[in-house]
Amino acid sequence: MMMMMTATISDLAQQAHRDLAQRLGDALPAGWRAAYDAHPRHLFLPDRVWVRIEEPLDRAADPDRWLAYAYSDDSVITQLHDGAACSEHGYPISSSCSMPAVAFTMLGHLDPQRGDRILEIGTGTGWTAALLAHQLGDDQVVSVEVDPVVADTARGNLTRAGRRVLVVTGEGAEGYPPGAPYDRVIATCSVHTVPYAWVTQTRPGGVILTPWGSTFENSALLRLTVDHRGAAVGSIVDWATFMRLRTQRPVIPAEPEDFDTIADRGRTNVDLADLLGEHARFGIGLRVPDCRLSWDLGEDGYLSTLWLLAPDSWASVHDTTVRQTGARRLFDEVINAYSWWQHAGRPHRDHYGVTVTAEGQQVWLDDPARP
Ligand SMILES: C[S@@+](CC[C@H](N)C(=O)[O-])C[C@H]1O[C@@H](n2cnc3c(N)ncnc32)[C@H](O)[C@@H]1O
């Protein structure tokens, strides 16, 4: 009888796991390699994932592609529409396993030390919680997840991985007071306003690391240090684009019905390519609240129409023609903010910082005294 040599799923998974480590290179710091090896990512993923919103990928139907996706340096979508069957239900992507390079970059910025207590906001699959627990010990990590189904699945994943991390089903903006004080708080969903509960639950000298940004441009990673006066102060240390904390999601604006007929018309000669540069967008977003940016591309792949959308106002720019309608003149607001950004010396994203106190959040440029 002829023996066929076939690779098992676990051989293939081990190879894919090693290959991803190699591709990550320095993005996987040496100090986190043992945690990475102890917790293979595919063990935290459900059998059905989504490559894109419209594109489910079932492990049974295409195991090779499923495994390749599990070991891509990409976030893996694990839940749509908050788990609702209906695609009409708002926010399309509602849970995922973080992109490995970003997860390890964040863990590097978090820089937890032996003996630290960690609060994670947004358990997702439980993979980040497992990496933290491997590094610091199961009892040192608490993770809060708002979605009960996601939280239950994460508990199962963590238990199968041999971890005894406390996963709390609850509102992440409230932290988890029974586990406080924490040395480190890490959010793996993004906020526009840092919840003050995270500050009060972090010991003086402790660190809060969170994706942060405006409705216009949600792309920053903020690292704050808590001081003895009950304030947290820090700056943008990297880029990171994450799904929103559910309680801070922007309102999805409705499409204006007769936009073309009711909108005011004007002209602009502004350089849209410059205005849409990542640092300009970030600065503009800080001064134009609750405004979404989107665009249509032409057949040539270049920008055709730029859209600015708020719950009660809309604007578009096509060639040099500007159309605006609603309670706000969104394009005028954007142009004013863009001109502020130019006069401020075209600051990069990492020049901004944030101070969070019981009174609220203040954003500053270069110096906490320069709001
Ligand atoms: C990008 S995923 C987290 C990825 C996770 N760290 C992992 O390794 O799989 C973000 C998670 O934040 C959760 N989330 C969103 N809003 C939340 C809230 N208000 N409180 C707690 N969790 C929240 C989402 O349900 C989602 O599971």
The ligand as an SDF file (V2000), in Angstrom:
LIG
                    3D

 27 29  0  0  0  0  0  0  0  0999 V2000
  -11.0490   45.6090   17.3130 C   0  0  0  0  0  0  0  0  0  0  0  0
  -12.0360   44.7030   18.4110 S   0  0  0  0  0  0  0  0  0  0  0  0
  -10.9280   44.1810   19.6820 C   0  0  0  0  0  0  0  0  0  0  0  0
   -9.8410   43.2730   19.2310 C   0  0  0  0  0  0  0  0  0  0  0  0
   -9.2450   42.4720   20.3390 C   0  0  0  0  0  0  0  0  0  0  0  0
   -8.3090   43.2150   21.1050 N   0  0  0  0  0  0  0  0  0  0  0  0
   -8.6680   41.1790   19.8360 C   0  0  0  0  0  0  0  0  0  0  0  0
   -7.4960   40.9270   20.0300 O   0  0  0  0  0  0  0  0  0  0  0  0
   -9.4020   40.3990   19.2470 O   0  0  0  0  0  0  0  0  0  0  0  0
  -12.9200   45.9620   19.3010 C   0  0  0  0  0  0  0  0  0  0  0  0
  -13.8850   45.4100   20.3100 C   0  0  0  0  0  0  0  0  0  0  0  0
  -14.3480   46.4870   21.1130 O   0  0  0  0  0  0  0  0  0  0  0  0
  -15.6520   46.1670   21.5100 C   0  0  0  0  0  0  0  0  0  0  0  0
  -16.3400   47.3640   22.0070 N   0  0  0  0  0  0  0  0  0  0  0  0
  -16.9100   48.3560   21.2770 C   0  0  0  0  0  0  0  0  0  0  0  0
  -17.4910   49.2420   22.0890 N   0  0  0  0  0  0  0  0  0  0  0  0
  -17.2800   48.8360   23.3540 C   0  0  0  0  0  0  0  0  0  0  0  0
  -17.6580   49.3420   24.6150 C   0  0  0  0  0  0  0  0  0  0  0  0
  -18.4040   50.4460   24.7100 N   0  0  0  0  0  0  0  0  0  0  0  0
  -17.2560   48.6760   25.7160 N   0  0  0  0  0  0  0  0  0  0  0  0
  -16.5260   47.5260   25.6000 C   0  0  0  0  0  0  0  0  0  0  0  0
  -16.1700   46.9890   24.4250 N   0  0  0  0  0  0  0  0  0  0  0  0
  -16.5290   47.6330   23.3040 C   0  0  0  0  0  0  0  0  0  0  0  0
  -16.2730   45.6010   20.2440 C   0  0  0  0  0  0  0  0  0  0  0  0
  -17.4490   44.8730   20.5220 O   0  0  0  0  0  0  0  0  0  0  0  0
  -15.1230   44.7680   19.7060 C   0  0  0  0  0  0  0  0  0  0  0  0
  -15.2290   43.4430   20.1120 O   0  0  0  0  0  0  0  0  0  0  0  0
  1  2  1  0
  2  3  1  0
  2 10  1  0
  3  4  1  0
  4  5  1  0
  5  6  1  0
  5  7  1  0
  7  8  2  0
  7  9  1  0
 10 11  1  0
 11 12  1  0
 11 26  1  0
 12 13  1  0
 13 14  1  0
 13 24  1  0
 14 15  1  0
 14 23  1  0
 15 16  2  0
 16 17  1  0
 17 18  1  0
 17 23  2  0
 18 19  1  0
 18 20  2  0
 20 21  1  0
 21 22  2  0
 22 23  1  0
 24 25  1  0
 24 26  1  0
 26 27  1  0
M  CHG  2   2   1   9  -1
M  END
$$$$
